[in-house]
Amino acid sequence: MNAEFNINALLSGTGIAPVVSTPESKIQMRINKILSETKTDWLVEKMPLQTISVNGTEPIQLTKVVGAKDDGTGGVRRGHFAIVRSDNKEPFGVVSEQYGIVQNHDVAEVLCGIQDHFKQMNLEVTAKVLEDGRKVAYTLNLPDDIINGQDKTGVVGHTIKRGITLTNSHDGSGSVKFGIYHEVCICSNGMYVSSMGVKKAFRHTGSVLERIKDAVQGFTMMLEEELSMLNNYKRMSEVKMEERHIESIIKGIFNVPKEAHLVASNDNKGIKLDNNSLTDMSTKSINQVNTFISKALVPEIAQKGATMWGLMNAVTQYTNHQVKNSSPEYLILGEGRKKNEKAYKTLVKWLNEPRVEAVLN
Protein backbone atom coordinates (compact mmCIF):
# COMPACT_ATOMS: atom_id res chain seq x y z
CA MET A 1 0.00 0.00 0.00
CA ASN A 2 1.35 3.42 -0.96
CA ALA A 3 2.42 5.22 2.20
CA GLU A 4 1.34 8.59 0.76
CA PHE A 5 -2.41 9.16 0.98
CA ASN A 6 -3.68 11.27 -1.94
CA ILE A 7 -7.04 12.79 -1.00
CA ASN A 8 -7.53 14.39 -4.43
CA ALA A 9 -7.02 11.03 -6.17
CA LEU A 10 -9.60 9.48 -3.85
CA LEU A 11 -12.13 12.23 -4.54
CA SER A 12 -11.57 11.97 -8.29
CA GLY A 13 -12.21 8.24 -8.10
CA THR A 14 -15.59 8.87 -6.46
CA GLY A 15 -16.60 11.52 -8.95
CA ILE A 16 -16.23 14.38 -6.44
CA ALA A 17 -14.23 17.30 -7.79
CA PRO A 18 -11.23 18.13 -5.55
CA VAL A 19 -11.19 21.58 -3.95
CA VAL A 20 -8.56 23.82 -5.47
CA SER A 21 -7.27 26.50 -3.13
CA THR A 22 -6.54 29.75 -4.98
CA PRO A 23 -5.59 33.21 -3.71
CA GLU A 24 -9.09 34.39 -4.61
CA SER A 25 -10.76 31.60 -2.64
CA LYS A 26 -8.53 32.29 0.37
CA ILE A 27 -9.48 35.97 0.33
CA GLN A 28 -13.16 35.04 0.04
CA MET A 29 -12.78 32.74 3.06
CA ARG A 30 -11.25 35.61 5.03
CA ILE A 31 -14.07 37.94 3.96
CA ASN A 32 -16.67 35.38 4.99
CA LYS A 33 -14.89 34.90 8.32
CA ILE A 34 -15.01 38.65 9.05
CA LEU A 35 -18.70 38.84 8.12
CA SER A 36 -19.59 35.76 10.16
CA GLU A 37 -17.64 36.72 13.27
CA THR A 38 -19.01 40.28 13.26
CA LYS A 39 -22.56 39.10 12.46
CA THR A 40 -22.69 41.33 9.39
CA ASP A 41 -23.14 38.57 6.79
CA TRP A 42 -26.26 40.09 5.26
CA LEU A 43 -27.03 42.29 2.23
CA VAL A 44 -29.07 45.42 1.58
CA GLU A 45 -31.24 45.96 -1.48
CA LYS A 46 -32.47 49.07 -3.30
CA MET A 47 -36.19 48.57 -3.97
CA PRO A 48 -38.62 50.84 -5.92
CA LEU A 49 -41.03 52.66 -3.61
CA GLN A 50 -44.77 52.92 -3.92
CA THR A 51 -47.49 54.42 -1.77
CA ILE A 52 -51.27 54.58 -1.45
CA SER A 53 -53.31 57.79 -1.20
CA VAL A 54 -55.37 58.40 1.93
CA ASN A 55 -58.68 57.53 0.28
CA GLY A 56 -57.44 55.22 -2.44
CA THR A 57 -56.56 51.55 -2.78
CA GLU A 58 -54.48 51.60 -5.95
CA PRO A 59 -50.71 51.84 -5.37
CA ILE A 60 -48.95 54.96 -6.60
CA GLN A 61 -45.54 54.20 -8.07
CA LEU A 62 -42.78 56.53 -6.91
CA THR A 63 -40.41 55.43 -9.65
CA LYS A 64 -40.67 55.23 -13.43
CA VAL A 65 -38.55 53.92 -16.28
CA VAL A 66 -37.08 56.66 -18.45
CA GLY A 67 -35.59 56.14 -21.92
CA ALA A 68 -37.05 52.71 -22.62
CA LYS A 69 -37.24 51.42 -26.20
CA ASP A 70 -40.56 50.81 -27.99
CA ASP A 71 -40.36 47.12 -27.15
CA GLY A 72 -40.06 47.95 -23.44
CA THR A 73 -36.39 47.06 -23.08
CA GLY A 74 -33.65 49.35 -21.84
CA GLY A 75 -34.12 52.59 -20.00
CA VAL A 76 -33.33 53.63 -16.44
CA ARG A 77 -35.66 53.53 -13.47
CA ARG A 78 -35.68 56.88 -11.71
CA GLY A 79 -37.39 58.17 -8.59
CA HIS A 80 -37.42 57.15 -4.94
CA PHE A 81 -36.10 53.83 -3.67
CA ALA A 82 -36.04 52.16 -0.26
CA ILE A 83 -32.88 50.63 1.18
CA VAL A 84 -33.97 47.33 2.77
CA ARG A 85 -32.00 44.76 4.77
CA SER A 86 -32.45 41.53 2.83
CA ASP A 87 -32.57 38.98 5.66
CA ASN A 88 -35.32 40.59 7.75
CA LYS A 89 -36.78 43.20 5.34
CA GLU A 90 -36.02 46.06 7.74
CA PRO A 91 -36.29 49.38 5.83
CA PHE A 92 -33.31 51.65 6.44
CA GLY A 93 -33.97 54.80 4.41
CA VAL A 94 -35.08 56.42 1.17
CA VAL A 95 -32.62 57.29 -1.62
CA SER A 96 -32.58 58.30 -5.28
CA GLU A 97 -31.55 56.14 -8.22
CA GLN A 98 -28.07 57.67 -8.06
CA TYR A 99 -27.33 56.17 -4.64
CA GLY A 100 -24.74 53.40 -4.85
CA ILE A 101 -24.89 50.60 -2.30
CA VAL A 102 -21.72 49.57 -0.46
CA GLN A 103 -22.36 46.10 0.94
CA ASN A 104 -20.76 44.83 4.14
CA HIS A 105 -18.97 42.38 1.86
CA ASP A 106 -17.36 45.30 0.03
CA VAL A 107 -16.07 46.81 3.28
CA ALA A 108 -14.78 43.43 4.48
CA GLU A 109 -12.88 43.07 1.21
CA VAL A 110 -11.24 46.45 1.81
CA LEU A 111 -10.44 45.47 5.40
CA CYS A 112 -8.63 42.39 4.07
CA GLY A 113 -6.67 44.64 1.72
CA ILE A 114 -5.60 46.85 4.64
CA GLN A 115 -4.62 43.77 6.66
CA ASP A 116 -2.50 42.51 3.76
CA HIS A 117 -0.74 45.86 3.35
CA PHE A 118 0.03 46.12 7.08
CA LYS A 119 0.75 42.42 7.76
CA GLN A 120 3.27 43.19 10.50
CA MET A 121 0.54 44.86 12.57
CA ASN A 122 -1.64 41.70 12.85
CA LEU A 123 -4.82 43.75 12.62
CA GLU A 124 -7.89 42.00 14.01
CA VAL A 125 -11.38 43.12 12.97
CA THR A 126 -14.38 43.62 15.27
CA ALA A 127 -17.64 45.46 14.60
CA LYS A 128 -20.68 47.06 16.17
CA VAL A 129 -24.02 46.86 14.34
CA LEU A 130 -25.87 50.11 15.00
CA GLU A 131 -29.58 50.96 14.68
CA ASP A 132 -30.46 47.43 13.53
CA GLY A 133 -27.88 47.65 10.74
CA ARG A 134 -28.44 51.14 9.39
CA LYS A 135 -24.79 51.69 10.20
CA VAL A 136 -21.98 49.20 10.82
CA ALA A 137 -18.80 50.35 12.57
CA TYR A 138 -15.88 48.00 11.84
CA THR A 139 -12.72 48.39 13.93
CA LEU A 140 -9.16 47.46 12.99
CA ASN A 141 -7.67 46.92 16.43
CA LEU A 142 -4.20 48.30 17.17
CA PRO A 143 -1.78 47.29 19.96
CA ASP A 144 -2.58 48.66 23.42
CA ASP A 145 -0.68 51.66 24.76
CA ILE A 146 -0.03 53.11 28.22
CA ILE A 147 -0.81 56.61 29.48
CA ASN A 148 0.82 57.58 32.76
CA GLY A 149 -1.59 58.83 35.37
CA GLN A 150 -1.74 58.73 39.12
CA ASP A 151 -3.82 57.48 42.01
CA LYS A 152 -3.48 57.53 45.78
CA THR A 153 -0.45 55.22 45.53
CA GLY A 154 1.41 57.44 43.07
CA VAL A 155 2.06 57.33 39.30
CA VAL A 156 0.46 54.41 37.48
CA GLY A 157 -0.02 53.40 33.87
CA HIS A 158 -3.46 53.37 32.29
CA THR A 159 -3.86 50.89 29.44
CA ILE A 160 -5.56 52.24 26.31
CA LYS A 161 -7.33 49.98 23.82
CA ARG A 162 -6.86 51.45 20.36
CA GLY A 163 -8.57 51.07 17.01
CA ILE A 164 -9.18 52.66 13.62
CA THR A 165 -12.86 52.48 12.69
CA LEU A 166 -14.48 52.17 9.27
CA THR A 167 -18.20 53.01 9.43
CA ASN A 168 -20.54 52.02 6.61
CA SER A 169 -23.96 53.69 6.31
CA HIS A 170 -26.89 51.78 4.80
CA ASP A 171 -29.50 54.51 5.34
CA GLY A 172 -28.29 56.94 2.68
CA SER A 173 -26.79 59.31 5.25
CA GLY A 174 -23.18 59.25 4.08
CA SER A 175 -20.17 57.49 2.63
CA VAL A 176 -17.85 54.98 4.31
CA LYS A 177 -15.80 56.99 6.83
CA PHE A 178 -12.76 56.51 9.01
CA GLY A 179 -12.65 57.27 12.72
CA ILE A 180 -10.73 56.48 15.90
CA TYR A 181 -11.76 54.47 18.95
CA HIS A 182 -9.98 54.57 22.31
CA GLU A 183 -10.95 52.91 25.57
CA VAL A 184 -9.30 53.33 28.96
CA CYS A 185 -9.37 49.76 30.29
CA ILE A 186 -9.38 50.50 34.02
CA CYS A 187 -12.73 52.30 33.81
CA SER A 188 -14.09 51.17 30.41
CA ASN A 189 -14.35 54.79 29.26
CA GLY A 190 -14.66 54.60 25.47
CA MET A 191 -14.49 57.43 22.94
CA TYR A 192 -15.15 57.49 19.21
CA VAL A 193 -14.03 60.50 17.17
CA SER A 194 -14.46 61.25 13.49
CA SER A 195 -11.41 61.64 11.31
CA MET A 196 -10.28 65.26 11.06
CA GLY A 197 -8.26 64.73 7.87
CA VAL A 198 -9.71 61.81 5.89
CA LYS A 199 -13.15 62.75 4.59
CA LYS A 200 -13.95 59.49 2.78
CA ALA A 201 -12.47 55.99 3.14
CA PHE A 202 -12.82 55.13 -0.55
CA ARG A 203 -14.88 55.86 -3.64
CA HIS A 204 -17.70 53.34 -3.92
CA THR A 205 -17.65 53.61 -7.72
CA GLY A 206 -14.07 52.42 -8.05
CA SER A 207 -12.78 48.92 -8.71
CA VAL A 208 -11.77 46.65 -5.83
CA LEU A 209 -8.10 47.53 -6.33
CA GLU A 210 -8.91 51.26 -6.41
CA ARG A 211 -10.97 50.98 -3.23
CA ILE A 212 -8.19 49.15 -1.43
CA LYS A 213 -5.61 51.69 -2.64
CA ASP A 214 -7.76 54.58 -1.35
CA ALA A 215 -8.39 52.81 1.96
CA VAL A 216 -4.71 51.98 2.51
CA GLN A 217 -3.78 55.62 1.95
CA GLY A 218 -6.55 56.72 4.29
CA PHE A 219 -5.54 54.18 6.94
CA THR A 220 -1.96 55.43 6.80
CA MET A 221 -3.20 58.96 7.50
CA MET A 222 -5.45 57.66 10.27
CA LEU A 223 -2.47 56.03 11.99
CA GLU A 224 -0.84 59.47 12.12
CA GLU A 225 -4.03 61.02 13.53
CA GLU A 226 -4.35 58.28 16.12
CA LEU A 227 -0.73 58.59 17.26
CA SER A 228 -1.25 62.34 17.57
CA MET A 229 -4.21 61.67 19.88
CA LEU A 230 -2.10 59.38 22.07
CA ASN A 231 0.58 62.04 22.27
CA ASN A 232 -2.05 64.58 23.31
CA TYR A 233 -3.27 62.26 26.08
CA LYS A 234 0.29 62.03 27.38
CA ARG A 235 0.60 65.81 27.29
CA MET A 236 -2.72 66.12 29.14
CA SER A 237 -1.44 63.82 31.88
CA GLU A 238 1.39 66.28 32.56
CA VAL A 239 -0.72 69.46 32.78
CA LYS A 240 -2.39 70.38 36.06
CA MET A 241 -6.14 70.93 35.85
CA GLU A 242 -7.47 74.25 37.12
CA GLU A 243 -10.95 75.33 38.19
CA ARG A 244 -11.36 77.46 35.07
CA HIS A 245 -10.74 74.34 32.93
CA ILE A 246 -13.54 72.46 34.71
CA GLU A 247 -15.92 75.41 34.42
CA SER A 248 -15.26 75.84 30.71
CA ILE A 249 -15.73 72.12 29.96
CA ILE A 250 -19.04 72.10 31.88
CA LYS A 251 -20.26 75.11 29.90
CA GLY A 252 -19.12 73.48 26.67
CA ILE A 253 -20.91 70.14 27.02
CA PHE A 254 -23.96 71.06 29.11
CA ASN A 255 -26.70 73.66 28.73
CA VAL A 256 -25.17 76.07 31.23
CA PRO A 257 -25.46 79.91 31.09
CA LYS A 258 -22.29 81.74 30.17
CA GLU A 259 -22.40 83.75 33.40
CA ALA A 260 -22.54 80.62 35.61
CA HIS A 261 -19.48 79.85 37.71
CA LEU A 262 -18.19 77.30 40.19
CA VAL A 263 -17.96 77.79 43.94
CA ALA A 264 -16.97 75.60 46.87
CA SER A 265 -19.57 73.05 47.95
CA ASN A 266 -21.39 73.44 51.26
CA ASP A 267 -18.96 71.11 53.04
CA ASN A 268 -15.96 72.85 51.43
CA LYS A 269 -14.76 69.46 50.18
CA GLY A 270 -15.72 69.91 46.55
CA ILE A 271 -17.21 72.28 43.99
CA LYS A 272 -20.63 73.11 42.61
CA LEU A 273 -22.30 75.66 40.37
CA ASP A 274 -23.18 78.86 42.18
CA ASN A 275 -26.95 78.74 42.84
CA ASN A 276 -27.25 82.49 42.23
CA SER A 277 -26.16 82.03 38.58
CA LEU A 278 -28.59 79.21 37.71
CA THR A 279 -31.77 81.21 37.15
CA ASP A 280 -31.98 80.27 33.46
CA MET A 281 -31.06 76.59 33.91
CA SER A 282 -33.58 73.76 33.88
CA THR A 283 -33.71 71.24 36.72
CA LYS A 284 -32.61 68.58 34.22
CA SER A 285 -29.47 70.53 33.29
CA ILE A 286 -28.61 71.21 36.93
CA ASN A 287 -28.95 67.51 37.75
CA GLN A 288 -26.72 66.60 34.80
CA VAL A 289 -23.96 68.94 35.98
CA ASN A 290 -24.25 67.69 39.58
CA THR A 291 -23.99 64.10 38.33
CA PHE A 292 -20.96 64.97 36.22
CA ILE A 293 -19.17 66.54 39.19
CA SER A 294 -20.01 63.94 41.84
CA LYS A 295 -20.02 60.70 39.82
CA ALA A 296 -17.54 61.42 37.03
CA LEU A 297 -15.16 64.27 37.87
CA VAL A 298 -14.44 63.39 41.52
CA PRO A 299 -13.75 59.65 41.00
CA GLU A 300 -11.73 60.22 37.80
CA ILE A 301 -9.51 62.80 39.49
CA ALA A 302 -8.93 60.33 42.31
CA GLN A 303 -7.99 57.63 39.79
CA LYS A 304 -6.22 59.59 37.02
CA GLY A 305 -4.97 62.66 38.91
CA ALA A 306 -5.96 66.35 38.96
CA THR A 307 -4.77 66.84 35.38
CA MET A 308 -6.31 67.52 32.00
CA TRP A 309 -6.12 63.76 31.44
CA GLY A 310 -8.32 63.31 34.51
CA LEU A 311 -10.74 65.93 33.15
CA MET A 312 -10.91 64.21 29.74
CA ASN A 313 -11.72 60.93 31.47
CA ALA A 314 -14.39 62.63 33.57
CA VAL A 315 -16.23 63.49 30.35
CA THR A 316 -15.96 59.96 28.93
CA GLN A 317 -16.93 58.50 32.32
CA TYR A 318 -20.08 60.61 32.21
CA THR A 319 -21.04 59.73 28.62
CA ASN A 320 -20.25 56.02 29.03
CA HIS A 321 -21.62 55.30 32.49
CA GLN A 322 -23.69 58.17 33.92
CA VAL A 323 -26.12 58.86 31.09
CA LYS A 324 -29.31 56.86 31.55
CA ASN A 325 -29.63 55.70 27.95
CA SER A 326 -25.95 55.43 27.02
CA SER A 327 -25.45 52.92 24.19
CA PRO A 328 -23.09 52.26 21.26
CA GLU A 329 -25.39 54.41 19.13
CA TYR A 330 -25.16 57.27 21.66
CA LEU A 331 -21.36 57.02 21.82
CA ILE A 332 -20.65 56.50 18.10
CA LEU A 333 -23.45 58.42 16.35
CA GLY A 334 -25.15 60.59 18.92
CA GLU A 335 -24.76 63.18 21.63
CA GLY A 336 -22.18 61.13 23.52
CA ARG A 337 -19.73 61.29 20.61
CA LYS A 338 -20.36 65.04 20.25
CA LYS A 339 -19.64 65.70 23.94
CA ASN A 340 -16.47 63.57 23.91
CA GLU A 341 -15.20 65.14 20.69
CA LYS A 342 -15.89 68.66 21.91
CA ALA A 343 -14.12 68.04 25.22
CA TYR A 344 -11.10 66.49 23.46
CA LYS A 345 -10.76 69.32 20.92
CA THR A 346 -11.17 71.93 23.67
CA LEU A 347 -8.45 70.35 25.80
CA VAL A 348 -6.09 70.09 22.83
CA LYS A 349 -6.70 73.76 22.09
CA TRP A 350 -5.68 74.60 25.67
CA LEU A 351 -2.57 72.47 25.34
CA ASN A 352 -1.57 74.38 22.24
CA GLU A 353 -2.68 77.81 23.53
CA PRO A 354 -2.10 77.80 27.31
CA ARG A 355 -3.58 81.24 27.92
CA VAL A 356 -6.55 82.32 30.01
CA GLU A 357 -8.21 83.77 26.91
CA ALA A 358 -8.05 80.42 25.12
CA VAL A 359 -9.70 78.66 28.05
CA LEU A 360 -12.49 81.18 28.39
CA ASN A 361 -13.34 81.38 24.66
Secondary structure, DSSP 8 states (H G I E B T S, - for coil): --SS--HHHHHHHTT-------HHHHHHHHHHHHHHHTT----EEEEE-EEE-TT--SEEESEEEES--TTS---EEEEEEEEEETTT--EEEEEETT-----HHHHHHHHHHHHHHTGGG--EEEEEEEGGGTEEEEEEEEEEEEEEEEETTEEEEEEEEEEEEEEEESSSS---EEEEEEEETTTTEEEEEE-SS---S--TTS-HHHHHHHHHHHHHHHHHHHHHHHHHHHHHTTSB--HHHHHHHHHHHS---TT--EEE-TTSSSEEE-GGG-TT--HHHHHHHHHIIIIIIHHHHHHH-SBHHHHHHHHHHIIIIISTT--HHHHHTSHHHHHHHHHHHHHHHHHHS-SHHHHH-
